[in-house]
Amino acid sequence: MEISGNTAFYAGLSTLQTGQNRVDQAAGQIANQTIERSVSSQSSETQVDRLLSLDRSQQSDMAKNVVDMSQGKIQAELGVKVAKAGDEVLGTLIDTYA
């Protein structure tokens, strides 16, 4: 019997990587927003007024990014569980047929 690959294991790894990428991207966007805010604190008063009008949209973006980070974390955790389950099933098949 030839075992070419455990698709559940690879699906779990793919899900883990996708979740990790989602967390990385959201964290990067949060960091960029934080840097922009610190730069705006050193700007002239007219620039600050203009940036404050954008502040509400940045707050909703910040909330979206935090939610994306949470979703990515959950996605990565589920990917690990799927990969472990696939690995266990492969081990069971080999023990049974060996």
C-alpha positions in Angstrom: 0.0 0.0 0.0 1.4 3.4 -1.0 0.7 6.5 1.2 1.2 9.6 -1.0 0.2 12.2 1.6 -2.3 12.9 4.3 -4.6 15.6 2.9 -6.1 16.4 6.3 -2.7 17.1 7.6 -1.8 19.4 4.8 -5.2 21.1 5.0 -4.5 21.8 8.6 -1.0 23.2 7.9 -2.5 25.4 5.1 -5.2 26.7 7.5 -2.5 27.4 10.2 -0.4 29.3 7.7 -3.5 31.3 6.5 -4.4 32.2 10.1 -0.8 33.2 10.8 -0.7 35.4 7.7 -4.0 37.0 8.8 -2.7 37.9 12.2 0.6 39.2 10.8 -1.3 41.5 8.3 -3.7 42.8 10.9 -0.9 43.5 13.4 1.1 45.3 10.7 -1.8 47.5 9.9 -2.3 48.3 13.6 1.3 49.2 14.0 1.1 51.5 10.9 -1.9 53.3 12.4 0.0 53.7 15.7 3.0 55.2 13.9 0.8 57.6 11.9 -0.9 58.8 15.1 2.4 59.5 16.8 3.6 61.5 13.7 0.4 63.5 13.7 1.0 64.5 17.3 4.1 66.4 16.1 2.2 68.2 13.2 0.9 71.7 12.9 -2.6 72.5 14.3 -4.3 72.5 10.8 -2.8 69.1 10.0 -4.1 67.8 13.3 -7.6 69.1 12.6 -7.6 67.4 9.2 -6.3 64.2 10.7 -8.9 64.2 13.5 -11.6 64.1 10.8 -10.1 60.9 9.7 -9.8 59.5 13.2 -13.3 57.9 13.2 -12.5 55.9 10.1 -9.2 54.9 11.7 -11.0 53.7 14.8 -13.3 51.5 12.8 -10.2 50.2 10.9 -8.5 49.5 14.2 -11.5 47.6 15.5 -11.6 45.6 12.2 -7.9 44.8 12.5 -8.3 43.6 16.1 -11.2 41.3 15.0 -9.1 40.1 12.1 -6.3 39.2 14.6 -8.7 37.3 16.7 -10.1 35.4 13.7 -6.6 34.6 12.5 -5.7 33.3 16.0 -8.7 31.0 16.0 -8.1 29.9 12.4 -4.5 29.0 13.3 -5.5 27.1 16.4 -8.1 25.1 14.3 -5.5 24.4 11.7 -3.2 22.9 14.3 -6.1 20.7 15.6 -6.9 19.5 12.0 -3.2 18.7 11.4 -2.9 16.8 14.7 -6.0 14.8 13.9 -4.8 14.0 10.4 -1.4 12.9 11.8 -3.2 10.6 14.4 -5.3 9.1 11.7 -2.3 8.4 9.5 -0.6 6.8 12.5 -3.7 4.6 13.1 -3.8 3.5 9.5 -0.1 2.5 9.5 -0.5 0.6 12.8 -3.5 -1.2 11.5 -2.1 -2.3 8.1 1.5 -2.8 9.2 
